[in-house]
């Protein structure tokens, strides 16, 4: 598995706008070869920012690289600059290769 995380710092008072942008946009991710799942997490808020993480799990690095080079990627990120006033700078990308995976019995269907 291959995990990509983008860390966003959102200006105070812009949380609803940020979440609206993400939850209403058309995503092509489920159609992509090698895509596993996506999550958007809201973290702590301070006087200066609210932190969000987008977490995308891929089968492997080649699946992510294909997405990053695709027309779908460009379409998904089109118009992002028009929302620059929401963010406190660009997102910070983090990338991880899986070393170990342990699943719950519920996830594997054996917990019944």
C-alpha positions in Angstrom: 0.0 0.0 0.0 1.0 3.6 -0.6 -0.3 6.4 1.4 -0.4 10.1 0.5 -1.3 12.8 3.0 -1.8 16.5 2.3 -1.8 18.7 5.4 -3.9 21.8 5.0 -3.8 24.8 7.4 -7.1 26.7 7.1 -7.8 30.2 8.3 -10.1 30.6 11.3 -13.7 31.0 10.2 -13.1 29.3 6.8 -13.7 25.7 8.0 -17.2 25.5 6.6 -16.1 26.9 3.2 -13.1 24.4 3.1 -15.3 21.5 3.9 -18.0 22.6 1.4 -15.4 22.7 -1.4 -14.2 19.2 -0.6 -17.5 17.5 0.1 -19.3 18.9 -3.0 -16.6 18.4 -5.6 -16.9 15.7 -8.2 -14.3 13.0 -7.5 -13.1 10.5 -10.1 -10.9 8.6 -7.6 -13.2 5.5 -7.4 -12.8 5.0 -11.1 -9.0 4.9 -11.0 -7.0 1.7 -11.2 -5.1 1.2 -7.9 -7.2 3.6 -5.8 -8.2 2.1 -2.5 -9.8 4.9 -0.3 -9.9 8.5 0.6 -10.5 10.3 3.9 -10.7 14.0 4.9 -9.9 14.5 8.5 -10.5 17.7 10.6 -7.9 18.2 13.3 -7.4 20.7 16.1 -8.3 24.3 15.8 -6.2 27.1 17.4 -6.5 30.9 17.3 -4.4 30.9 14.1 -5.5 27.8 12.1 -7.5 24.6 11.8 -5.6 21.6 10.4 -7.1 19.2 7.9 -5.5 16.0 6.5 -6.5 14.4 3.2 -5.5 10.8 3.3 -5.5 8.8 0.0 -4.5 5.1 0.0 -3.3 3.5 -3.2 -2.4 0.0 -4.2 1.2 1.1 -4.9 3.3 4.0 -6.0 2.7 3.4 -9.7 -1.0 3.8 -9.2 -0.5 7.1 -7.4 2.0 8.3 -10.1 -0.5 7.4 -12.8 -3.2 9.5 -11.0 -0.8 12.4 -10.5 -0.1 12.5 -14.3 -3.7 12.1 -15.4 -6.3 14.5 -16.8 -8.4 13.5 -13.8 -5.8 14.9 -11.5 -5.7 18.2 -13.4 -9.5 18.4 -13.3 -9.7 17.7 -9.6 -7.3 20.5 -8.9 -8.7 23.0 -11.4 -9.7 26.3 -9.8 -7.8 25.6 -6.5 -6.0 29.0 -6.6 -9.3 30.8 -6.5 -9.7 29.7 -2.9 -6.3 30.9 -1.8 -7.8 33.2 0.9 -9.0 30.1 2.8 -5.5 28.6 3.3 -2.5 29.6 5.3 -0.1 28.6 2.6 0.1 25.5 0.3 -0.7 22.0 1.5 2.2 19.9 2.8 2.5 16.6 1.0 3.7 13.5 2.9 4.2 10.1 1.3 4.5 6.7 2.9 5.1 3.1 1.8 3.4 0.4 3.9 5.7 -1.7 6.1 3.0 -3.6 8.0 -0.8 -4.0 7.9 -3.0 -5.4 10.7 -6.7 -5.4 10.1 -9.6 -5.8 12.6 -11.6 -8.9 12.4 -14.6 -6.7 11.4 -12.7 -5.5 8.3 -11.7 -9.0 7.2 -15.2 -10.4 7.9 -13.9 -13.0 10.4 -15.2 -11.2 13.6 -18.8 -12.6 13.4 
